[in-house]
C-alpha cells in the first residue's frame, strides 16, 4: 500500500513540477525583452525540468492509491519538496553563480512564502530572477491557501475545515460543487493581485516593481526588488499604506472572502478568528505608534504609518520592512519578537501559529480554570457559537507542543554551526513561522542570510518547510509506525 501511495504521490508531484517548469518561460521572456542573457538559462531550465518531470509522470502513471491520511501526508511533503527543487534549478544555473545551498534556500523561502533571502544587490539583479522569485511566492501563496483549506484539516493536522462548518455560519458547504469553489478562489486571488498592482502603479511605483510587489504582498511572502525592501518607498506613504492594507487582506481567510465577495454573505465576516486577528493587529499597531512617538521625535502620522506597516508585516508573516525595528529599543524589539508568533487566519496565505489556534487555546485554558473551581461541571470548547470537535482540540495542543520542541531543536542546530544565541533563537522562529527577517547582529530586517554557513542554510530551509506544512505533516513521515502496514 505504501509503495502505491508513494508512486502515485510522485506522479502528482511530477505533473505539478511540469506546470512550474512552464512558468519559467515567463521570466525567460522578461529577460529576453530587457536584453539579459539569463533568458537562455530560464528557457533551458524549463525544458530540462519539464522534460524530466514529464518522463517521471509517464513512468509513474496508472497508479491509483487508496485515498488515506498516509497518502495525504506523503503527497503534501513530496509536492512541496519537489516544487522547491524545481524552483532552485534556474537559480543554480543563472549568472548569479549561486551555490546549491543558496539556491535551495532561496527557492524554499519563495515557495513557502517566507521571505528570507541570501541575495544582495537586488536593485541591479536581472529582471527574470526578480520575477521568478516573486512568481514562486505568488504560486506558493495560492498553494498555502489550498493546503490549509483542502488537505491539512482532513489530515487532522492544521487548519479549520470550512466544509465541516467549524468556522462559518453556513449551513451547507460553501458551494455545491468543489470545482466552483476552486475557480472562485483562483479568481479572487488573481483579482486582488491585479488590484494591488494597479494601486501600486497609480501611487507612483514602476510597473515591473508594482507587479512583483503585488505578487509578494498578497502572498504575504515579502520578496522585494530592492535591497532596502519597502523602505525604498519611505517617501511615498501612500505606497506603504496600500501594502499594509493588502498584507492585512492576505492574512484573512479566503473562504470568507469568497463567501462575501461571490455569494454576498456578509455574515461570513463574523468568523471569530477574524475578530481575534484584527484585535491583536490593532493593539500592536496602536501601542507601537505610541511607543515610537514617545521614544523618537517623529510625528504621529509617521509613527502610525511605520508601526502599522511593520507590525502588520510581521504578524501576517510577510517580511517587508520600512526600517530596522531591531533598533527600536528593548520594548520595540520585544514587541516585534512576540508578533512573530501570531500569524494570520486559517485559510490565508499567512504563516505563524494563527488566530484560530489562539482562540481555541484560550477556550481550553478558560474551561480548565473553571474545572478547577467546579470539578464536576461539563465545559464545552466553542468556536464562536459552535462546539469544537475533540480532534481539532487535540490537533491544536499537539501542534503547539511540536512547535516548541522543533523550535528548540532548530535553535540548538543553528547554534552548533557557530551562530550566536539571539540570532539562532530568532532565525529558528522566523523560519518556523515563515516570517522572513530575524533579529540579531547577523540577520536583522535589513540584512540577508548570506553570512550563514551552507549547513545553517539547509537547516533553515528544512525549518521553513516544517513551518509551512504545519510541522506535524512532515514529522509523521519520519516515524517508523507510519511505514508499517
N, C-alpha and C positions, 0 to 999 in steps of 0.2 A: 504493500500500500504506500509506504514512504517513497519507494522508487518511482511509482507512478505519479505521486504528488510532486516530487522534485522535477521529474521530466516535464510535466505539464506547466509547472511554475517557470521553468527555463524557457519553454515555448512562448509563454505570455510575455516574459521579460524581454526576450529577443525581438518580439514584434514591437514592443514599445521602444526598444533601442533603435529599431529601424525607423520609426517615426522621428526620433530625436536626431538621427543621422540626416534625415531630410531637412530638418530645421537648420542644420549647419549651412545650408545653401543661402539662407538669409544674410548672415554676416559675411559670407563669401561675396554676395552681390554688393553689399555695402562697401567692402574693401575694394572691390573692382571699380565701383563708382568713384571712390576717393583716390584711386590710383595707388593703392597699397598692395604690395606683393603678397601679403598674407592671404589674399583671396584664393591663391592656389592651395595653401595649407588647409583651409576650410573645405575646399572642393575635394581634395584628395582624402581628407579625413572623412568626409561624408560618404564617398564611395567605398573607402576601406571599411569603416564601421558598418555602413549599410549592407555591404556585401557579406561581411562576417555574420551580422545579425540575421540576414536572410537565409544564409546557409544553416545556421543553428536552428532557425524556425522551421525550415524544411526537414531537418534531421529529427526534430522532436515533435513533429505534428502527429496527430492521431491519438494522442493520449488524453483520455477523458477522466480526470480524477474524481473521486468522490468528494463532494463539497463538504469540508470539515474544518474544524478550527486548526488542525495541523497544516492543512493545505494553505489556509489563510496566513498563518504565521510565516511559512516558507515563502509564499508569494510576496508578501509585504517586504520582507528583508531582501530578497533577491531582486525585486523590482527596483528598490531604491539604490542598492549597491551597484547594479548594472547601469543605472542612469548616471551615477557619479563617475563610473569608469569611462563611459562613453563621453560624458561631458569634459573629462580631462584630456581626451585624445588630441583635439586641436590645440589645447594649451601647451601640451608637451611638444608638439611639432611646430609651434609658432616661432616667430622671430624673437620672442621674449627669452628663449633659451632657459626655460624653467626646468628644475629637477622634478623627478616623478613625485616626490613628497609635496613640493609646492603646487604642482598642477592638480594633484588629487585633493589636497587641502582646499584649494580654490573652488574646485568643482563640487566638493561635498558642501562647502559653505554656501554655494549658489543653489544647488538642488534642494537643500534643507532650508533655504531662505534664512540663513543665519546672518550673513553679512560680514563675518570676519574675513580679513584678506591678508595675503602675503605680498601683494603687489604695491609698488610705489611708482610714481611718475604717470599716474592715470591721465593727467591733462594732455600728455603728449603720446599717449598709447594709441596703437592702431584702432580705428573705429570698429572694426569687426570683432576684436577682442572685447571691447566695451559692450557691444551689442550682445555678444554671446553670453557674457556674464549676466546681463540683465534678462536675457531671454530664458536662461536656465532658472533664474529666480522666479520669473513670471510663471513658467511651467510648473516649477516646484511648488509655488503657492497654490496653484489650482489643484495639484496633486495632494497637498496638505489638506485642503478642504474635503476632497473626495475620501481621503484616508480617514479623517475624523468623523465623516458622516456615514459612510457606507461599509467600512471594514472593521475598524477598531471597536466600535460599540458592540458588534455582533461576535467579537472575539473576547468580550468582557475584559478588555484591556483599558480602553480610554474613550472619551467622548460620550456625548449624550445622544441616545438613539431617538431621532425625531420620528422614526417610523413606529416606535413603540409608545409614542405620546408621553414621553417622560419630561418634556420641557416645553411643550406648547399647549395651547388651548384648542387644538384642532381635534375633532372627534374621529377623523379618519386620517389616512395617510395624506401628506401634503398634496399629492397628486395621485390620480388613479393609476397612472402609468409611469413607471420608473424612468422611461426614456424622456418623457416630457419634463420631469424634474431635472434631469441631467442637462437637457438643452437649455432650460431656463437658467441653471447655474452658470453654464458657459457663457450664455448671452449677457447676463448681468455682470459677470467678471470682465468680459470684453468691453461692455458699455462703460463701466466705471473706470477702466483703464483709459479708454478714449476720452472720457470727460476730464480725467485728471491731466492727461497730456495736453488737451486743449486749454485747460485752465492755466497750466504752466506756460504755454506759448503766449497766451494773452497777457500774462503777468510779466513777460519780458525774457523768458528763457528760450535759448536756441531750440529749434525743432528737434534736432538729434538728441540734445540733452533732455528735452521735455519727454520724448518717447521713452528713453532709458529710465529716467527718474519716475515716470508714471508706472512702468512695469515693476520697479523695485519698491515703490511706495505702497501700491495696493497689495503686493505680495508680502508686505512687511519684511522685505529682505534687506534693504539698506545699502546695496551697492550703489556707488555714485560714479560719475565720470570725472570727478575731481578728487585729488588727494585731500583737499580741505573739506570734503563731504558738503553738506548744505551750508556750512559757514562761508562757502564761496558766495552765497546769496544773502549774507547778513545785511547788505544794504537794500535788500528787497523784501521787507517784512510781509508783503502780500504772498510771495512765493512760500515763505515759511509757514504762513497760516494755511495756505492751500495744502501743503504737505501734511501739516498737523491734522487737518480735517480728514484727509484720505487715509492717513495712518490709523486714525480712530475708526473709520469705516472698515478698514481691513481687519480690525480686531473684533468686529461684530459677527454674530452667527449668520452665515449666508442663507440657511434655510429660512430664517426670519425675514431677511431682506427679500427673498424670493416670494414668500407669502405676502409680504407687504406691498412689494412693487408689482408683482404679477397678478396675485389674487385679490389685492386690495384689502388684506386682512390687517387692519390697524391693531387688533387685539394681539397679534403675534408679537408686537413690540413689548408686551408685558412679560416676556420671558424673564424670569428672575435673575438670570446671570447677567443680563444687560444692565440691570439696576446696580448689581454689585460692581461690574466692570466700570460703569460710568462714575460710580461713587468714589472708588479708590483713585481713579484718574483725577477727578475733581479735587479731592483732598490733597494729593501730591502737587498738583499744579498750583493751587492757591497758597499752600504753605511754602512751596518753593519760591513763588513770586514774592511773598512777604519777606522770606529769608534773604533773597537776592537783593531786594531793595534796601533792606536794613544793613546788609553787610557790604554793599558797594554803593557807588554814587550814581548808579543808573536810574533812569526814570521808571515809573511803574509800568508804562507801556512796554518798555524794553524788557523789564523783569518778567512780566506776564507772558510776553512772546517767547522768550528763551526758556522759561520754566515750562510752558505748555508744550513747546516743540520737543525739548529733550526728555521730559518725563513721559509724554505720550510715545515717543520713540523707544524709550527703554521698556515701558510697560507692554507695548504691543510687540516687543522684540524686533523692531525694525533695524535699529543700529545707526541711523543717521545722527548727526550731532551738529550743533551750531557753535559750540565752544567746548573746551575741555572741562567737563563737570568734575573731573578728578581734582581740579584746583578750586572747587567751591568751598573749601574748608571742611572740617571734620563732619559737621552736621550735614552738609550737602552731599559729601561722599557717602555717608551712612544712608541717606535717603535714596541715593542712586543705587546703592548695593541692595537695599531691601526691595526696590522697584524691580530689580532683575528677576525676582522670584515670581512675580504676579502673573503676567501674561494676559491674553485676551479671552475671548469666549470659545466654547466648544463649537466646531463648525466654522471657525475663522482661519485666516492664514497665520495667525499669531502663535507663538510657542509659549513657554512658561508653564507654570502649574495650572493656570486657567481659573477663571472666575467660578465656574460651576463646582469645582472641587473645593474651593474655599467656602462656598455656601453649604455644601454637604458636610464638610468638616465642622463648620460652626454648628450645624444642627446636631451632629453626633456629640459634640462637646456639651452643648446645652442639655441634650437629653441625658447624657451621662451624669451631669451635675444634678439633674432632677432625680435621677435614680438613687443618688446618694442620700437625698432627703426623703424620697418616697420609694423604697426598695421594691415594693410590690406593684408599683404603677406600670402601665404599659405606655411606652413612649414611641411615637411614630415619627420617623425621619421624613420630612416633607421637602419637596422641591416646588416652591410656590404653594399651590393648593392640591398637589398630587403627591401621594406617598412614593418614596424612593425604594426600589426593589433592593433586596439584600445583596444581590450580585453586584449592583452598582456601588453600594456602600463598601462592600469588601474590596472592589476594584480601586476605589479612591484611597482607602487606607493602605492597600498593598502598593499602589503607585508611590505614595508619599514615603513609605519605608524604603522602597527600591531607589527612589530618587536620592535620599540621604546617603544610603550606602554606596551608590555608584558615584555620587559627588565626592565622598571621602576617598574612594579608591582612585579616582582620576586625579585628585589633589596629590595623593602620595606618588602616583606615577609621574606626574609633571615635576614634582619636587625632586624626584630621583634623577631627572635629566639635568638638574642644576638650576632650575628656576626658583626664584625667591618665593617665600610663603604667600605674600599678598598677591603676587601675580599668579601663582598656582591656584589659590583659592578662587579668585575672581575669573580666571581663564576657564577653569573647570566649570564654574557656574554659568558663565556666558555661553559655553559650548552646549551644556545640557539643556539650558533654557532657550537656546537659539537666539540670544540677544544680539551678539556680534562683538561690539567693543568690550574690553575688560577694564579693570582698574589696576594701577600699579606703575612702577617706573619703566617697565618694558613695553606694555601694551595698553596705554591709555586710549581714550576715544580718538585722539588724533594720531595714533601710531598704528603700525601693522604688526602682524605676527611673523614677519620675515626673519627676526632675530632668533626665533625658536629653532632648535635642532630638528633634523628630519624625524627623529623618533618622537619628539614632542608634537610635531605636526600630525603624524599618524595617530597619536593618542587623541589629539583634539578632534581629528576627523571622525574617529570612532565615537567619541563622546557626542559630537553633533548628530550623527546618525542615531545613536541611542536616544537622545532627547527628542528628535523629530518623530521617531517611531514609538514614542511613549515608553521607552525603556523595556518594559516587560515583554513586548512582542519580539524583541531581539534576544533578550536574556534567555527566554524559554527554549530557543532552538539550541542553546549550548548545554542544556541539561540532558543527561543520559536517558531519563524517562521519556523524553519527547520522541526518541527514535526507537523505543520499544514497540513491539506490535501489540 
